[in-house]
Amino acid sequence: MVLLVLYVKATLENVATIEFPSPDYHYCFDAKDSLSDDVREGVFACESDVIDLDNSRGQANFVIKFPDSKKQASVVFEHVKGLTTKGVIRASEEWTPVMGFECRGLELEKFVPTKGVTITSASGTVWKDVDLSEDPDGWYEYCEKGGDSVGVTDFAFEFRKHKA
């Protein structure tokens, strides 16, 4: 089985962690039909959502049916032991494997970090429900505990195939 693993990186200024709180964070993707050029932009998938698949005993965390397809396409969230970080980024400017996705009938093409991210400063101040896509220049705040500016810039993502 091949999984897609979401890797993210960003430049962190006085930030200890960025967290996509699992299992309730709503990941926003562009999803492409594996059999056509049909793309659905801005679809949301959440690990805590469990959906029964049609004509199957299986379940998935996200299900979609593309217009020209006879079958449902689905995504199952996977924590890859020893690889993924369960949604936590701790290092600046390093690719971090955040979450794995078993995709059937679709390909994930783009990830947009939406509202719901938790950021912790190096001094321990916590900001919840941060939207990293709100400002293309990055996210900036001031940490009164540490007396420092705090920032997340140059946010980037990529999907890599992983053989399980």
MDAnalysis code that builds the backbone (N, CA, C; Angstrom):
import MDAnalysis as mda
import numpy as np

u = mda.Universe.empty(492, n_residues=164, atom_resindex=np.repeat(np.arange(164), 3), trajectory=True)
u.add_TopologyAttr("name", ["N", "CA", "C"] * 164)
u.add_TopologyAttr("resid", np.arange(1, 165))
u.add_TopologyAttr("resname", ["MET", "VAL", "LEU", "LEU", "VAL", "LEU", "TYR", "VAL", "LYS", "ALA", "THR", "LEU", "GLU", "ASN", "VAL", "ALA", "THR", "ILE", "GLU", "PHE", "PRO", "SER", "PRO", "ASP", "TYR", "HIS", "TYR", "CYS", "PHE", "ASP", "ALA", "LYS", "ASP", "SER", "LEU", "SER", "ASP", "ASP", "VAL", "ARG", "GLU", "GLY", "VAL", "PHE", "ALA", "CYS", "GLU", "SER", "ASP", "VAL", "ILE", "ASP", "LEU", "ASP", "ASN", "SER", "ARG", "GLY", "GLN", "ALA", "ASN", "PHE", "VAL", "ILE", "LYS", "PHE", "PRO", "ASP", "SER", "LYS", "LYS", "GLN", "ALA", "SER", "VAL", "VAL", "PHE", "GLU", "HIS", "VAL", "LYS", "GLY", "LEU", "THR", "THR", "LYS", "GLY", "VAL", "ILE", "ARG", "ALA", "SER", "GLU", "GLU", "TRP", "THR", "PRO", "VAL", "MET", "GLY", "PHE", "GLU", "CYS", "ARG", "GLY", "LEU", "GLU", "LEU", "GLU", "LYS", "PHE", "VAL", "PRO", "THR", "LYS", "GLY", "VAL", "THR", "ILE", "THR", "SER", "ALA", "SER", "GLY", "THR", "VAL", "TRP", "LYS", "ASP", "VAL", "ASP", "LEU", "SER", "GLU", "ASP", "PRO", "ASP", "GLY", "TRP", "TYR", "GLU", "TYR", "CYS", "GLU", "LYS", "GLY", "GLY", "ASP", "SER", "VAL", "GLY", "VAL", "THR", "ASP", "PHE", "ALA", "PHE", "GLU", "PHE", "ARG", "LYS", "HIS", "LYS", "ALA"])
u.atoms.positions = np.array([
    [0.849, -1.178, 0.000],
    [0.000, 0.000, 0.000],
    [0.892, 1.238, 0.000],
    [0.551, 2.214, -0.815],
    [1.296, 3.460, -0.875],
    [0.461, 4.564, -0.224],
    [1.100, 5.300, 0.655],
    [0.448, 6.424, 1.315],
    [1.036, 7.720, 0.802],
    [0.227, 8.770, 0.825],
    [0.756, 10.108, 0.615],
    [1.012, 10.695, 1.995],
    [2.207, 11.242, 2.178],
    [2.536, 11.876, 3.445],
    [2.687, 13.368, 3.202],
    [1.994, 14.156, 4.012],
    [2.071, 15.600, 3.928],
    [3.289, 16.074, 4.709],
    [4.217, 16.721, 3.999],
    [5.384, 17.335, 4.616],
    [5.184, 18.843, 4.576],
    [5.506, 19.514, 5.677],
    [5.433, 20.969, 5.712],
    [6.733, 21.522, 6.284],
    [7.023, 22.761, 5.912],
    [8.148, 23.473, 6.518],
    [7.808, 24.949, 6.541],
    [8.449, 25.656, 7.464],
    [8.251, 27.090, 7.602],
    [9.454, 27.669, 8.335],
    [9.632, 28.955, 8.171],
    [10.643, 29.650, 8.950],
    [9.970, 30.084, 10.252],
    [10.535, 29.643, 11.369],
    [9.954, 29.920, 12.679],
    [10.821, 30.926, 13.427],
    [10.197, 31.998, 13.891],
    [10.910, 32.997, 14.688],
    [10.364, 32.951, 16.111],
    [11.182, 32.486, 17.044],
    [10.807, 32.361, 18.461],
    [9.553, 31.504, 18.645],
    [9.407, 30.486, 17.804],
    [8.277, 29.561, 17.883],
    [8.805, 28.186, 18.284],
    [8.212, 27.594, 19.319],
    [8.598, 26.248, 19.755],
    [7.879, 25.193, 18.927],
    [6.563, 25.375, 18.720],
    [5.793, 24.391, 17.950],
    [4.660, 25.047, 17.171],
    [4.353, 24.409, 16.046],
    [3.122, 24.655, 15.305],
    [2.380, 23.329, 15.357],
    [1.101, 23.377, 15.694],
    [0.342, 22.132, 15.815],
    [-0.956, 22.211, 15.031],
    [-1.182, 21.183, 14.223],
    [-2.464, 20.972, 13.569],
    [-3.183, 19.963, 14.466],
    [-3.987, 20.454, 15.440],
    [-4.476, 19.594, 16.521],
    [-5.282, 18.391, 16.030],
    [-4.718, 17.244, 16.223],
    [-5.330, 15.985, 15.822],
    [-6.221, 15.505, 16.962],
    [-7.349, 14.950, 16.720],
    [-7.949, 14.553, 15.453],
    [-8.962, 15.553, 14.907],
    [-9.059, 16.736, 15.495],
    [-10.145, 17.650, 15.133],
    [-9.777, 18.743, 14.132],
    [-8.527, 18.809, 13.704],
    [-8.139, 19.835, 12.743],
    [-8.718, 19.502, 11.369],
    [-9.299, 20.495, 10.717],
    [-9.869, 20.313, 9.378],
    [-8.828, 20.687, 8.326],
    [-8.230, 19.679, 7.701],
    [-7.260, 19.888, 6.627],
    [-8.006, 20.323, 5.377],
    [-7.480, 21.331, 4.689],
    [-8.083, 21.835, 3.458],
    [-7.182, 21.454, 2.282],
    [-7.760, 20.754, 1.294],
    [-7.007, 20.249, 0.151],
    [-7.682, 20.609, -1.160],
    [-6.904, 20.483, -2.226],
    [-7.457, 20.361, -3.563],
    [-7.327, 18.882, -3.905],
    [-8.418, 18.262, -4.319],
    [-8.440, 16.833, -4.616],
    [-8.722, 16.623, -6.097],
    [-7.909, 15.779, -6.737],
    [-8.040, 15.501, -8.166],
    [-8.493, 14.069, -8.370],
    [-9.468, 13.898, -9.232],
    [-9.949, 12.572, -9.607],
    [-8.792, 11.809, -10.256],
    [-8.550, 10.586, -9.828],
    [-7.454, 9.776, -10.381],
    [-7.683, 9.393, -11.831],
    [-8.943, 9.390, -12.278],
    [-9.260, 8.926, -13.629],
    [-9.568, 10.047, -14.622],
    [-9.575, 11.291, -14.151],
    [-9.875, 12.409, -15.054],
    [-9.125, 13.654, -14.592],
    [-9.427, 14.768, -15.230],
    [-8.796, 16.033, -14.857],
    [-9.655, 16.842, -13.890],
    [-10.743, 16.258, -13.412],
    [-11.642, 16.960, -12.508],
    [-10.943, 17.222, -11.171],
    [-10.950, 18.482, -10.734],
    [-10.334, 18.869, -9.464],
    [-11.366, 19.586, -8.617],
    [-11.448, 19.206, -7.372],
    [-12.296, 19.904, -6.401],
    [-11.370, 20.712, -5.500],
    [-11.536, 22.012, -5.531],
    [-10.682, 22.889, -4.736],
    [-11.311, 23.169, -3.381],
    [-10.464, 23.252, -2.373],
    [-10.916, 23.656, -1.047],
    [-11.829, 22.685, -0.343],
    [-11.556, 21.386, -0.468],
    [-12.344, 20.400, 0.273],
    [-11.716, 20.202, 1.653],
    [-12.550, 19.945, 2.648],
    [-12.075, 19.782, 4.017],
    [-12.204, 18.330, 4.450],
    [-11.169, 17.853, 5.145],
    [-11.175, 16.495, 5.682],
    [-10.666, 16.546, 7.111],
    [-11.277, 15.747, 7.965],
    [-10.936, 15.743, 9.389],
    [-10.788, 14.298, 9.861],
    [-9.764, 14.048, 10.645],
    [-9.504, 12.694, 11.133],
    [-10.638, 12.159, 12.000],
    [-11.342, 13.027, 12.717],
    [-12.407, 12.554, 13.602],
    [-13.698, 12.213, 12.852],
    [-13.808, 12.617, 11.582],
    [-14.975, 12.247, 10.777],
    [-14.819, 10.802, 10.304],
    [-15.839, 9.998, 10.492],
    [-15.820, 8.610, 10.033],
    [-17.074, 8.382, 9.191],
    [-16.839, 7.992, 7.933],
    [-17.931, 7.850, 6.971],
    [-17.931, 6.424, 6.427],
    [-19.094, 5.795, 6.401],
    [-19.214, 4.461, 5.815],
    [-19.137, 4.565, 4.294],
    [-18.372, 3.659, 3.689],
    [-18.255, 3.619, 2.233],
    [-19.410, 2.850, 1.628],
    [-19.911, 3.310, 0.480],
    [-21.001, 2.628, -0.214],
    [-20.560, 1.228, -0.636],
    [-21.464, 0.259, -0.514],
    [-21.233, -1.120, -0.953],
    [-19.944, -1.714, -0.386],
    [-19.648, -1.393, 0.869],
    [-18.424, -1.871, 1.501],
    [-18.616, -1.884, 3.009],
    [-17.762, -2.646, 3.679],
    [-17.753, -2.610, 5.130],
    [-16.730, -1.593, 5.636],
    [-16.015, -0.982, 4.697],
    [-14.961, -0.046, 5.055],
    [-15.478, 1.329, 5.432],
    [-14.589, 2.091, 6.036],
    [-14.880, 3.456, 6.421],
    [-13.723, 4.348, 5.994],
    [-13.987, 5.634, 5.909],
    [-12.961, 6.605, 5.543],
    [-13.213, 7.888, 6.324],
    [-12.221, 8.765, 6.298],
    [-12.360, 10.056, 6.962],
    [-12.890, 11.133, 6.015],
    [-12.804, 10.864, 4.710],
    [-13.307, 11.793, 3.700],
    [-13.756, 10.978, 2.504],
    [-14.932, 11.321, 1.969],
    [-15.482, 10.610, 0.820],
    [-16.022, 11.647, -0.161],
    [-15.773, 11.399, -1.447],
    [-16.266, 12.284, -2.493],
    [-16.602, 11.440, -3.715],
    [-17.578, 11.889, -4.491],
    [-17.888, 11.213, -5.749],
    [-17.742, 12.240, -6.861],
    [-16.818, 11.969, -7.769],
    [-16.609, 12.853, -8.902],
    [-17.681, 12.571, -9.948],
    [-18.091, 13.576, -10.732],
    [-19.217, 13.436, -11.655],
    [-19.097, 12.279, -12.651],
    [-17.931, 12.049, -13.225],
    [-17.786, 11.007, -14.241],
    [-17.389, 9.647, -13.678],
    [-17.321, 9.529, -12.367],
    [-16.877, 8.288, -11.740],
    [-18.066, 7.480, -11.221],
    [-17.932, 6.167, -11.308],
    [-18.994, 5.296, -10.803],
    [-18.800, 4.977, -9.317],
    [-17.566, 5.127, -8.825],
    [-17.262, 4.783, -7.441],
    [-16.922, 6.022, -6.623],
    [-17.040, 5.843, -5.315],
    [-16.625, 6.889, -4.398],
    [-15.095, 6.925, -4.333],
    [-14.553, 8.101, -4.150],
    [-13.137, 8.272, -3.855],
    [-13.042, 8.572, -2.361],
    [-11.948, 8.138, -1.735],
    [-11.879, 8.296, -0.286],
    [-10.459, 8.570, 0.199],
    [-10.401, 9.112, 1.418],
    [-9.136, 9.369, 2.105],
    [-9.268, 8.855, 3.529],
    [-8.241, 8.121, 3.979],
    [-8.157, 7.668, 5.358],
    [-6.885, 8.266, 5.956],
    [-7.018, 8.928, 7.092],
    [-5.869, 9.497, 7.783],
    [-5.052, 8.373, 8.405],
    [-3.734, 8.463, 8.293],
    [-2.844, 7.431, 8.825],
    [-1.693, 8.082, 9.579],
    [-1.509, 7.667, 10.833],
    [-0.302, 8.047, 11.573],
    [0.733, 6.973, 11.265],
    [1.830, 7.368, 10.654],
    [2.866, 6.413, 10.270],
    [3.889, 6.360, 11.399],
    [3.893, 5.227, 12.108],
    [4.771, 5.071, 13.266],
    [6.228, 5.302, 12.874],
    [6.892, 6.135, 13.656],
    [8.292, 6.429, 13.403],
    [8.527, 7.458, 12.319],
    [7.443, 7.972, 11.701],
    [7.609, 8.958, 10.627],
    [6.811, 10.231, 10.908],
    [5.490, 10.133, 10.941],
    [4.673, 11.340, 11.091],
    [4.674, 11.839, 12.532],
    [4.433, 13.121, 12.670],
    [4.522, 13.784, 13.970],
    [3.162, 14.072, 14.599],
    [2.118, 13.475, 14.081],
    [0.753, 13.713, 14.569],
    [0.400, 15.195, 14.550],
    [0.877, 15.872, 13.509],
    [0.495, 17.263, 13.302],
    [1.331, 18.301, 14.013],
    [2.514, 17.948, 14.525],
    [3.328, 18.902, 15.264],
    [4.627, 19.195, 14.510],
    [4.931, 20.483, 14.365],
    [6.172, 20.928, 13.734],
    [7.015, 21.600, 14.807],
    [8.276, 21.168, 14.929],
    [9.151, 21.712, 15.962],
    [10.405, 22.391, 15.412],
    [10.730, 22.175, 14.153],
    [11.995, 22.671, 13.606],
    [11.764, 23.683, 12.491],
    [12.557, 24.729, 12.506],
    [12.474, 25.763, 11.485],
    [13.199, 25.327, 10.222],
    [12.543, 25.563, 9.096],
    [13.126, 25.335, 7.776],
    [13.526, 23.888, 7.508],
    [12.859, 22.939, 8.142],
    [13.081, 21.514, 7.884],
    [11.759, 20.883, 7.478],
    [11.804, 20.025, 6.461],
    [10.595, 19.314, 6.051],
    [10.192, 18.365, 7.162],
    [8.953, 18.494, 7.623],
    [8.429, 17.678, 8.711],
    [7.238, 16.875, 8.210],
    [7.273, 15.535, 8.357],
    [6.135, 14.701, 7.941],
    [5.008, 14.788, 8.974],
    [3.942, 15.470, 8.608],
    [2.873, 15.783, 9.551],
    [1.828, 14.675, 9.653],
    [1.330, 14.205, 8.511],
    [0.231, 13.232, 8.517],
    [0.283, 12.409, 7.239],
    [-0.144, 11.143, 7.343],
    [-0.240, 10.280, 6.181],
    [-1.691, 10.138, 5.749],
    [-1.876, 9.912, 4.434],
    [-3.223, 9.783, 3.879],
    [-3.253, 8.619, 2.899],
    [-4.141, 7.674, 3.155],
    [-4.384, 6.592, 2.197],
    [-5.468, 7.085, 1.259],
    [-5.105, 7.288, 0.006],
    [-6.036, 7.849, -0.979],
    [-6.466, 6.776, -1.961],
    [-7.763, 6.674, -2.189],
    [-8.308, 5.741, -3.173],
    [-9.225, 6.502, -4.118],
    [-8.843, 6.502, -5.407],
    [-9.662, 7.155, -6.421],
    [-9.429, 8.651, -6.553],
    [-8.496, 9.191, -5.782],
    [-8.193, 10.609, -5.876],
    [-6.741, 10.860, -5.494],
    [-6.269, 12.032, -5.870],
    [-4.929, 12.472, -5.512],
    [-5.039, 13.815, -4.807],
    [-4.298, 13.981, -3.720],
    [-4.263, 15.272, -3.044],
    [-3.202, 16.124, -3.713],
    [-3.594, 17.337, -4.135],
    [-2.679, 18.170, -4.900],
    [-2.187, 19.397, -4.154],
    [-2.987, 19.941, -3.291],
    [-2.608, 21.177, -2.615],
    [-3.130, 21.133, -1.192],
    [-2.346, 21.689, -0.271],
    [-2.748, 21.808, 1.124],
    [-2.757, 23.279, 1.496],
    [-3.840, 23.722, 2.126],
    [-3.964, 25.106, 2.590],
    [-4.178, 25.070, 4.098],
    [-3.235, 25.632, 4.870],
    [-3.409, 25.626, 6.331],
    [-4.477, 26.634, 6.739],
    [-5.589, 26.154, 7.221],
    [-6.710, 27.021, 7.570],
    [-6.753, 27.278, 9.069],
    [-7.770, 28.002, 9.485],
    [-7.943, 28.332, 10.897],
    [-8.000, 27.064, 11.742],
    [-7.420, 27.156, 12.926],
    [-7.442, 26.021, 13.835],
    [-6.063, 25.590, 14.279],
    [-5.023, 26.202, 13.728],
    [-3.644, 25.865, 14.081],
    [-3.326, 26.441, 15.461],
    [-2.555, 25.700, 16.255],
    [-2.097, 26.173, 17.560],
    [-0.601, 26.443, 17.478],
    [-0.195, 27.630, 17.909],
    [1.221, 28.009, 17.889],
    [1.655, 28.310, 19.314],
    [2.818, 27.745, 19.706],
    [3.395, 27.978, 21.020],
    [4.743, 28.656, 20.844],
    [4.927, 29.761, 21.544],
    [6.193, 30.494, 21.434],
    [7.284, 29.768, 22.225],
    [8.509, 30.162, 21.994],
    [9.641, 29.589, 22.725],
    [9.521, 29.875, 24.220],
    [8.784, 30.934, 24.592],
    [8.601, 31.287, 26.005],
    [7.348, 30.669, 26.615],
    [6.563, 29.950, 25.804],
    [5.399, 29.249, 26.327],
    [4.046, 29.889, 26.098],
    [3.976, 31.037, 25.446],
    [2.685, 31.640, 25.127],
    [2.018, 30.821, 24.028],
    [0.709, 30.588, 24.178],
    [-0.037, 29.762, 23.226],
    [-1.090, 30.609, 22.517],
    [-1.112, 30.493, 21.180],
    [-2.156, 31.111, 20.364],
    [-2.942, 29.990, 19.710],
    [-4.270, 30.001, 19.874],
    [-5.128, 28.961, 19.293],
    [-5.929, 29.543, 18.137],
    [-6.406, 28.660, 17.288],
    [-7.235, 29.027, 16.130],
    [-6.539, 30.001, 15.183],
    [-5.244, 29.831, 15.018],
    [-4.475, 30.664, 14.094],
    [-4.755, 30.197, 12.667],
    [-4.849, 31.151, 11.748],
    [-5.032, 30.855, 10.324],
    [-3.748, 31.251, 9.597],
    [-2.921, 30.269, 9.227],
    [-1.647, 30.543, 8.573],
    [-1.802, 30.975, 7.122],
    [-3.002, 30.872, 6.564],
    [-3.216, 31.295, 5.170],
    [-3.798, 32.700, 5.076],
    [-4.068, 33.303, 6.214],
    [-4.736, 34.604, 6.240],
    [-3.894, 35.711, 5.588],
    [-2.583, 35.719, 5.815],
    [-1.692, 36.746, 5.274],
    [-0.585, 36.059, 4.483],
    [-0.447, 36.332, 3.197],
    [0.580, 35.671, 2.392],
    [2.012, 35.961, 2.855],
    [2.201, 37.043, 3.617],
    [3.537, 37.371, 4.117],
    [3.902, 36.587, 5.372],
    [2.928, 35.939, 6.003],
    [3.196, 35.141, 7.196],
    [2.321, 35.538, 8.363],
    [2.577, 34.894, 9.491],
    [1.837, 35.161, 10.724],
    [2.815, 35.759, 11.725],
    [2.406, 36.872, 12.333],
    [3.265, 37.561, 13.291],
    [2.477, 37.916, 14.541],
    [3.175, 37.868, 15.674],
    [2.555, 38.213, 16.949],
    [3.665, 38.687, 17.878],
    [3.283, 39.174, 19.050],
    [4.265, 39.589, 20.052],
    [4.058, 38.755, 21.302],
    [5.144, 38.198, 21.836],
    [5.089, 37.371, 23.045],
    [5.504, 38.231, 24.233],
    [4.541, 38.533, 25.098],
    [4.843, 39.358, 26.273],
    [5.704, 38.606, 27.277],
    [5.545, 37.287, 27.394],
    [6.355, 36.502, 28.333],
    [7.839, 36.608, 28.010],
    [8.168, 36.473, 26.742],
    [9.570, 36.492, 26.334],
    [10.046, 37.855, 25.864],
    [9.111, 38.776, 25.630],
    [9.473, 40.098, 25.134],
    [10.022, 40.064, 23.715],
    [9.570, 39.080, 22.932],
    [10.084, 38.899, 21.573],
    [8.954, 38.907, 20.554],
    [9.317, 39.238, 19.326],
    [8.370, 39.047, 18.235],
    [8.360, 37.560, 17.892],
    [7.220, 37.096, 17.429],
    [7.024, 35.693, 17.087],
    [6.485, 35.661, 15.663],
    [6.987, 34.727, 14.857],
    [6.505, 34.697, 13.488],
    [6.646, 33.347, 12.812],
    [5.774, 33.129, 11.841],
    [5.824, 31.955, 10.973],
    [5.749, 32.490, 9.547],
    [6.814, 32.266, 8.772],
    [6.864, 32.744, 7.400],
    [7.318, 31.627, 6.474],
    [7.234, 31.873, 5.197],
    [7.707, 30.933, 4.173],
    [7.108, 29.540, 4.340],
    [5.814, 29.486, 4.647],
    [5.135, 28.196, 4.812],
    [5.084, 27.471, 3.466],
    [5.489, 26.212, 3.461],
    [5.483, 25.411, 2.231],
    [5.034, 23.992, 2.558],
    [4.551, 23.293, 1.541],
    [4.110, 21.912, 1.722],
    [4.517, 21.105, 0.499],
    [4.537, 19.791, 0.686],
    [4.644, 18.865, -0.442],
    [4.114, 17.520, 0.017],
    [3.633, 16.760, -0.960],
    [3.188, 15.401, -0.687],
    [4.250, 14.450, -1.213],
    [4.593, 13.442, -0.397],
    [5.556, 12.423, -0.808],
    [4.916, 11.058, -0.657],
    [5.210, 10.187, -1.618],
    [4.708, 8.819, -1.516],
    [5.539, 8.051, -0.496],
    [4.850, 7.212, 0.282],
    [5.500, 6.413, 1.314],
    [4.977, 4.983, 1.210],
    [5.882, 4.036, 1.086],
    [5.462, 2.627, 1.064],
    [5.346, 2.114, 2.475],
    [4.180, 1.618, 2.814],
    [3.947, 1.106, 4.162],
    [4.277, -0.369, 4.245],
])
